[in-house]
Amino acid sequence: MTRFSHQPEAVAALSRAQVNLTQQLLSKLRQYIVQQLPQAPRLCQAASALHVSSRTLQRLLQQHNSSFRELVCQCRHQLAQHYLQQGELSLQQIAFQLGFEEQSSFQKAFKCWQGCSPGVFRQRKLCGAARTQYPAAHSARLQVNYAIN
């Protein structure tokens, strides 16, 4: 019986391919979650959509020190930041778009994620955007405030 020795290059290429496939699967999972919102996505449905078993998906997430629930929260958080920065939707509309039944539940979750309320986050981002659009107006306002003090 002949034994084959594995070439280091082949092992490294296989490892890179596995990492690439894992990243692609996680990316597709995030896309699936975002598409399902405002409906609460389910692990078994996500696994079916990705053509893997629920257990395989759980193991994959576990290998990345995550869980399906954590990934759903991450997607909600990123979408919340996006919606708040756009400034077009009310907090109630954002809460609904993210699958929260109550605006207060969204506000509580956002405060846990971000450390501030959604309203404060929106104000900070919108003020920051105004500063980058009109830097002269911002610096003049600072000079006036400084002169008063």
HUZI-V77178 format. One line per field, one symbol per residue. ss: DSSP state (H for helix, E for strand, L for the rest). A space follows every 10 residues. Layout:
ss: ???
This chain:
ss: LLLLLLLHHH HHHHHHHHHH HHHHHHHHHH HHHHHHLLLL LLHHHHHHHL LLLHHHHHHH HHHLLLLHHH HHHHHHHHHH HHHHHHLLLL HHHHHHHLLL LLHHHHHHHH HHHHLLLHHH HHHHHHHHHH HHHLHHHHHH HHHHHHHHL
